[in-house]
Amino acid sequence: QVQLVESGGGLVQPGGSLRLSCVASRSIFSIYAMGWYRQAPGKQRELVALISSGSSINYADSVKGRFTISTDNAKNTVYLQMNSLKPEDTAVYYCKASLVFGPDYWGQGTQVTVSS
């Protein structure tokens, strides 16, 4: 089992930056993939960024060049650095952990609002 706790969301103006954190209850070395997803009102949850097998990284086209996913293994933490934020980035952001054998685990989500 994996508990995930996200933090770092908030209100930011367009063009601003935020860094989201997701702390896992176990070593992320034991987790196959960790990702950030988001869900805007009235829309389906979508992948934002994914890191798997420790080094393979994928981003949604809409965030490439603006968002960066990274890990701190010593802190069991995955980060999402978000720069040049746009109003369309407004959503609840969720962290997900995927195991090789077992279910996926989700955090509770953190709200990101981009508005002037």
Buried (B, 14 or more C-beta within 10 A) or exposed (E): EBEBBBBBBEEBEEEBEBEBBBBBEEEBEEBBBBBBBBBBEEEEBEBBBBBBEEEEEBBBEEBEEBBBBEBEEEEBBBBBBBBEBEEEBBBBBBBBBBBEEEEEBBBEBBEBBBEE
